[in-house]
Amino acid sequence: VTTSQPRPFAPENLTAVALDTCLLKQGLNFSDERLINFTKALGKGVLRVGGTDQNDYAYDVNDSRPVVISNCSEEGVMTGPYWKSLLEFGRVTGRQILFGLNAGGRDPADPADDAVSNASALVAWTLDAGHSDVMWSFGNERNPQNVNESRALAEAMRDRLQRVRAGVSDTTGAPWRGVVVAPDLGLGPRALGTEPAGLFNDSKVSDALAYLKVFADVAGDDLAAISWHTYDFRAGELGVAPDDSPLPTPAPENLSKWWDSDYLEVFD
């Protein structure tokens, strides 16, 4: 922030802000007036709540405790009152919530029954409470453990999402085709010394892009968009891809758009 030339408003192209799920585990107070006013000053748009910690965050809307505190990178649980406070925060700040669901682990053979049933219950409760505008992301950075498992993992994630949709429909009594994006894959961090022009030679980037293509082919019909983000470089720095690049473009016809976002990873 350049304090010598403060801006009275947020940039017009700022369409989304993000909160890491870790902050929820630590009990971020969504009723805090300073947080509310600060978020309002950023304008209207999307509030993404997600990150690595969403992969071990559970939900119990029947738990009446105001909040349950846990450490980042450890298992946590979101209670009913705390979920309501997040929904209210989105309402008063004019932000549409994009909430990151726990989609289970990377093992394609694991049906992830607990994660699927837990996600179904949260979505169904949210719909019954009248919050049909909430959007969902399914999993975070669930890259395959090796490239040979790419299609198997993509099929497993698709099947888990289909079971979430079926569970929500069974609970609410109506088909659910709400907005879901996935797999929120991370590209990078790039290898030390790698310049933007050489990104396609960096396996952390090229392998992730290759998986995105497989994922879109396998799960595209069940998604509103493919989501991904970059570390240590901006998406535009990918530049002109070589002919054999796995860059996922153009988007498949069955997807409304590709979502990408630029994250900056800061090291102490």
Disulfide bonds with the S-S distance in Angstrom:
Cys22-Cys72 1.53
